[in-house]
Amino acid sequence: MPAQKTISPIDGSLFVERTLACQSDVDAQLQAARDALPAWKATPLAERIAIVLREVECFEAKGDELATEITRSMGRPIRYTRGEVSAYADRARTMAQYAASSLADLELPDKPGFKRYIRREPLGLVLVLSPWNYPYLCAVNAIVPALLAGNVVVIKHSDQTPVAAERMVESFREAGLPEGVFSYLHMNHSRTAWVVADSRVDSVAFTGSVGGGHAVVKAASERFIGIGLELGGKDPAYVRPDADLSTVVPSLVDGAFFNSGQSCCAVERIYVHSSLYDDFVEQFAAEVRNYKLGDPLDPETTLGPVVRRRNAEAIRREIAHAVEAGATALIDEAQFGDVVGGAYLAPQVLVDVDHSMPIMTEETFGPVVGIMAVSDDEQAIELMNDSEFGLTASVWTGDLDAAERIGNQLETGTVFMNRCDFLDPMLAWVGIKNSGRGCTLSPLGFDAFTRPKSFHLKL
């Protein structure tokens, strides 16, 4: 049987190797899920909620082990990966909190001689296609609401993080989830496309690249099923003239470089009012130089490698292209020592950039950010909206009215004021344009995994 190898970006060693599912494996798994659906759908919501909450406890109990696996598989520094376990638990508990009200029947005004209501029915079998950059956080957004709503779930995780799928299924089994309700498949792209097209699959939740999103839509093109897409971003930040740089600078540095910039909602372009521009750039570059690039298993490391050597090479080419086109690189790689090379990238700050450069328009997904000066709010809004993406945007100001006024004009799924690169599970997570379609989390996050069923009963 063909094997899937996960190479650790830390040192190029083999982290895990998994046998890919063959056709008979896939058929058996999908059928087991379909067979488990009626009983799970009939399980009282209170019991489904209880299982999810027990799973969270099982998951948290393995936090240190899970954190180490995240670091070894995709390179995020160990000092941060324990936070993903905590955030997973927070999101799962938040969705469990909303389940009763969000999944309740919608009662209608009384009509003599009739009983009328709208029930939220589970879709059936939900296929979750999850990425490597936040292997648990991206997955939980779909898995937990889908299960709470009464669906069965099959997850196919990235070939960089297959262990994450195994760990979640393991925790749910320990929590008492019945066999077949939640399972994983390790598959290549062609096999995954076949599963998307299979009639036993009722919905797909995909998180990944724009190209990957197109592939999922193409695979499902002959079927009328729901497809949720959380895709890329080129998220902007705007620093207004009244902003307090002492808080803005460290927050935006973190928003740009946390997880080596490998986040769909990382800040990849910054627009600064001209009155603050010089001071901002100086302070920003100084803050970036404080990073410690190195082995992510070292607790002192604050910046690890990107996920793969080929990703690093692509980011280096994009930076070089921008410099050739007139951009100025402010960070000297030499200060980060001999560790730079392979999958290890020094953080980079580019100025003298404009929107003719791909570095300001195409998703980079790495530790680099471009900074431009703007003359006023109107120019900032125009530049922030000049993108094929629309996931998040942040405005840095002491003026709430201005932030809301600007936010109303921004083409984005989330507007931040004085924060960035953050996901609040009580708010809807949604992207527009090439950042995707559909919504997860919040009380609205159950809508993608249910359909309305009307009851019109004459007494």
DAPE-V237001 format. One record per residue. N is the residue number from 0. RES is the residue in one small letter. SS is DSSP state (alpha for helix, beta for strand, coil for the rest). Layout:
BEGIN
n res ss
N RES SS
N RES SS
END
This chain:
BEGIN
n res ss
0 m coil
1 p coil
2 a beta
3 q beta
4 k beta
5 t beta
6 i beta
7 s coil
8 p coil
9 i coil
10 d coil
11 g coil
12 s coil
13 l beta
14 f beta
15 v beta
16 e beta
17 r beta
18 t beta
19 l coil
20 a coil
21 c coil
22 q alpha
23 s alpha
24 d alpha
25 v alpha
26 d alpha
27 a alpha
28 q alpha
29 l alpha
30 q alpha
31 a alpha
32 a alpha
33 r alpha
34 d alpha
35 a alpha
36 l alpha
37 p alpha
38 a alpha
39 w alpha
40 k alpha
41 a alpha
42 t coil
43 p coil
44 l alpha
45 a alpha
46 e alpha
47 r alpha
48 i alpha
49 a alpha
50 i alpha
51 v alpha
52 l alpha
53 r alpha
54 e alpha
55 v alpha
56 e alpha
57 c alpha
58 f alpha
59 e alpha
60 a alpha
61 k coil
62 g alpha
63 d alpha
64 e alpha
65 l alpha
66 a alpha
67 t alpha
68 e alpha
69 i alpha
70 t alpha
71 r alpha
72 s alpha
73 m alpha
74 g coil
75 r coil
76 p coil
77 i alpha
78 r alpha
79 y alpha
80 t alpha
81 r alpha
82 g alpha
83 e alpha
84 v alpha
85 s alpha
86 a alpha
87 y alpha
88 a alpha
89 d alpha
90 r alpha
91 a alpha
92 r alpha
93 t alpha
94 m alpha
95 a alpha
96 q alpha
97 y alpha
98 a alpha
99 a alpha
100 s alpha
101 s alpha
102 l coil
103 a coil
104 d coil
105 l beta
106 e beta
107 l coil
108 p coil
109 d coil
110 k beta
111 p coil
112 g coil
113 f beta
114 k beta
115 r beta
116 y beta
117 i beta
118 r beta
119 r beta
120 e beta
121 p beta
122 l coil
123 g coil
124 l beta
125 v beta
126 l beta
127 v beta
128 l beta
129 s beta
130 p coil
131 w coil
132 n coil
133 y coil
134 p coil
135 y coil
136 l alpha
137 c alpha
138 a alpha
139 v alpha
140 n alpha
141 a alpha
142 i alpha
143 v alpha
144 p alpha
145 a alpha
146 l alpha
147 l alpha
148 a coil
149 g coil
150 n coil
151 v beta
152 v beta
153 v beta
154 i beta
155 k beta
156 h beta
157 s coil
158 d coil
159 q coil
160 t coil
161 p alpha
162 v alpha
163 a alpha
164 a alpha
165 e alpha
166 r alpha
167 m alpha
168 v alpha
169 e alpha
170 s alpha
171 f alpha
172 r alpha
173 e alpha
174 a coil
175 g coil
176 l coil
177 p coil
178 e coil
179 g coil
180 v coil
181 f beta
182 s beta
183 y beta
184 l coil
185 h coil
186 m coil
187 n coil
188 h alpha
189 s alpha
190 r alpha
191 t alpha
192 a alpha
193 w alpha
194 v alpha
195 v alpha
196 a alpha
197 d coil
198 s coil
199 r coil
200 v coil
201 d coil
202 s beta
203 v beta
204 a beta
205 f beta
206 t beta
207 g coil
208 s coil
209 v alpha
210 g alpha
211 g alpha
212 g alpha
213 h alpha
214 a alpha
215 v alpha
216 v alpha
217 k alpha
218 a alpha
219 a coil
220 s coil
221 e coil
222 r coil
223 f coil
224 i coil
225 g beta
226 i beta
227 g beta
228 l beta
229 e beta
230 l coil
231 g coil
232 g coil
233 k coil
234 d beta
235 p beta
236 a beta
237 y beta
238 v beta
239 r coil
240 p coil
241 d coil
242 a coil
243 d coil
244 l alpha
245 s alpha
246 t alpha
247 v alpha
248 v alpha
249 p alpha
250 s alpha
251 l alpha
252 v alpha
253 d alpha
254 g alpha
255 a alpha
256 f alpha
257 f alpha
258 n alpha
259 s alpha
260 g alpha
261 q coil
262 s coil
263 c coil
264 c coil
265 a coil
266 v beta
267 e beta
268 r beta
269 i beta
270 y beta
271 v beta
272 h beta
273 s coil
274 s coil
275 l coil
276 y alpha
277 d alpha
278 d alpha
279 f alpha
280 v alpha
281 e alpha
282 q alpha
283 f alpha
284 a alpha
285 a alpha
286 e alpha
287 v alpha
288 r coil
289 n coil
290 y coil
291 k coil
292 l beta
293 g coil
294 d coil
295 p coil
296 l coil
297 d coil
298 p coil
299 e coil
300 t coil
301 t coil
302 l beta
303 g coil
304 p coil
305 v coil
306 v coil
307 r coil
308 r alpha
309 r alpha
310 n alpha
311 a alpha
312 e alpha
313 a alpha
314 i alpha
315 r alpha
316 r alpha
317 e alpha
318 i alpha
319 a alpha
320 h alpha
321 a alpha
322 v alpha
323 e alpha
324 a coil
325 g coil
326 a coil
327 t beta
328 a beta
329 l coil
330 i coil
331 d coil
332 e alpha
333 a alpha
334 q alpha
335 f alpha
336 g alpha
337 d alpha
338 v alpha
339 v coil
340 g beta
341 g coil
342 a coil
343 y beta
344 l coil
345 a coil
346 p coil
347 q beta
348 v beta
349 l beta
350 v beta
351 d coil
352 v coil
353 d coil
354 h coil
355 s coil
356 m coil
357 p alpha
358 i alpha
359 m alpha
360 t coil
361 e coil
362 e coil
363 t coil
364 f coil
365 g coil
366 p coil
367 v beta
368 v beta
369 g beta
370 i beta
371 m beta
372 a beta
373 v beta
374 s coil
375 d coil
376 d alpha
377 e alpha
378 q alpha
379 a alpha
380 i alpha
381 e alpha
382 l alpha
383 m alpha
384 n alpha
385 d coil
386 s coil
387 e coil
388 f beta
389 g beta
390 l coil
391 t beta
392 a beta
393 s beta
394 v beta
395 w beta
396 t coil
397 g coil
398 d coil
399 l alpha
400 d alpha
401 a alpha
402 a alpha
403 e alpha
404 r alpha
405 i alpha
406 g alpha
407 n alpha
408 q alpha
409 l coil
410 e coil
411 t coil
412 g coil
413 t beta
414 v beta
415 f beta
416 m beta
417 n coil
418 r coil
419 c coil
420 d coil
421 f coil
422 l coil
423 d coil
424 p coil
425 m coil
426 l coil
427 a coil
428 w beta
429 v beta
430 g coil
431 i beta
432 k beta
433 n coil
434 s coil
435 g beta
436 r beta
437 g coil
438 c beta
439 t beta
440 l coil
441 s coil
442 p alpha
443 l alpha
444 g alpha
445 f alpha
446 d alpha
447 a alpha
448 f alpha
449 t beta
450 r beta
451 p beta
452 k beta
453 s beta
454 f beta
455 h beta
456 l beta
457 k beta
458 l coil
END
